[in-house]
Amino acid sequence: MNVRKLTASALFIALNVVLGTLTTALKIPLLFLDTVGTVLGAVLFGPLWGAAIGGLTNGVLGVTSAPRALPFAIVNIIVGFFVGWVAKKWGFGFWTALFTGLALAVLAPFVGTFVAVGFFGGITGDFNDVLFTALRRGGQTVFSSAFYPRILSNLTDKILTCLLVSLLLPTLKKALRE
């Protein structure tokens, strides 16, 4: 089983990298899809595996294509751990996935905002920067200006990610048993 977990985890990391890179390249607003593999791994293998998949994803991205992804590893680690904990406690059906997505839509940007402000002054090179700049010019604090746009994008991304995983879960569980 450990070989299957390691192999699946490597595939989940690759899935995160590919989907995240694709959505960035296509400049799809309000969508990252860079935690689909993290959520899958967390649901299937538990919080520690989910955290490891999340952290390693950002490590791979940071070394290969996006050095700014490294400090955001903490966000992906927390996503993996939180989803794994939720799935272990309540399963990961539609409603649990929906509520987990909603919780992540606040948790991930909250942590990510500290990273964005602490490492990059709030400007991270994505579509959130437009709203950040407008909010700053409107008199908002740096933290608020960085946090509010992240909530908007994460509402779409994290809910969609969690619901997608809940739909794929029965097929994946079956495939991993065979």
N, C-alpha and C positions, 0 to 999 in steps of 0.2 A: 504493500500500500504506500510506503514512503516514496518509492520510485514513481508511482502514479501521481502522488501529491507534488513531488518536485517537478515532474514533467508538466503537469497541469498548471502549476504555479508559473513556470517559465512561459508557457503559452499565455497565461493571463497577463503577465508583465508585457509580453509582446503585443497583446490586444490593447492594453492601455496606451502603449507607445504609438501604435498604428492609428488607433481611433483619435487620440489626442492630436497627433501630427496632421491627420487628414482634416479634422474640423478646423484646425488652425490655418492650414494651407488654403482651405476653401473659404475661410473667413466667415464661418457660420456664426451669427450672433446668438448669444444666450445659450451656447452649447459647447461643451468641452469633450465629453464622453471619455475622458482620460482616467476614469475610475471604474469603468465597467468591469475590468479584470479584477480590480481590488475587491469590489463588491461580490463578484462571483466567488473568488477565493475565500473571502471572509464567511460567506454563507455556507459554502461547501466544507471548509476545513477549520473554521473557528477564528476567534479574534487575533491570535498571535500570527497565524498564517496570513490573515488579511492585512495585518499591520506590516508584516515582512514584504508582502507583494507590493503594497503601497509605497513603502520606503525604497525598495529596490527599483521600482518604476522610475521614481524621481532620480535615483542614482544613475540609471541607464541614460535617461534624458539629459541629465546634467553633464555627463561625460561625452555623449555622442552628438548632441545637437543644440541643447538649450541650457547653458550653465545657470541661467536664472531659475531653473526648476529645482536646483539642489536645496535652497532654503525652504521651498514649499513642500519638501518631503514630509515634514511634520504634519501637514494637512492630510496627506494621503495615508500616513500611518494612523492618524486618529480616525479617519474614515474607515479604514480596514478594521481597526479594533472595535469601534462603535458598532458597525454593521455585524461583525462576528458575534459580539455580545448580544445584540438584539435577536439575531437569528437563532442563537443557542437557547435563549430564554423563551422566545415566542414563535419560532419558525419564521418563514419568509413568504407567506402567501400575499395576495394582492393588497389587503388592507395594511398588513405589517410593512410591506414594501412602500406603500404610499406614505404612511406616517414616518417611516425611517427617512424617506426622501425629503419630507418636510423638515424633519429635525436636522438632517445634514445641510439643508438649504440655509440654516442659520449657523450651525456649528462650524462648517467648513469655511464660510466667509469670515466668521468671527476670528478664527485662528489665522486664516490667510491674510486678513487685514493687518494683524500685528506683524506678519512677515513682510507684507508689501510696504508698510510704512517704515518698519525698522531697517530693512535692507535696501529699499528702493525709493523711499520718500513718497510712496503711494502710486508712483507711475511704474507700470510693469510691462508696457509694450503691447497691450491688447485693447479690445474695443471698450473696456471699462474706463480707459484713460480719458475718453471724451467726456463721459459723465463726471468723472473725478474732477477734471478741469473746470467744468461748468459749476459744479457744486462749490469748489474752492473759490471761484470768482464770485459766487453768490454769498460767500461769507461762512460757509461750513468749515468745521475743523478738518484737519488732515485725516484723522481717523474716520469721521463721519463720511467724508467725501470718498474715501476708499472703501468703506463698508457697504454703503447703500447700493452702489452698482453691483457689487459682488452678490448681494442678496438677490437682486433681480436675475442675474445670470444663473445662480445656483438653484433658484426655484425651478427653473426649466430643466437644467442639467441633472441635478441630483434626483428629482422625482422621476424623470424619464429613465435615468440609469437604473434606479431601484425597481421600477415597474418592468423594465426590459429584462432584468435578471430574474424577477419572479416568474415571468413568462417562459424564460429559457430553462429554468431550474429543473423541471421534471425530465426534460430531454437530456440535460447534462448529467443528472444523477444516474440515469439509466446508462448512459455512455460510459461513465466512470466505473460502473459495476461490472461491465462486460470485459 
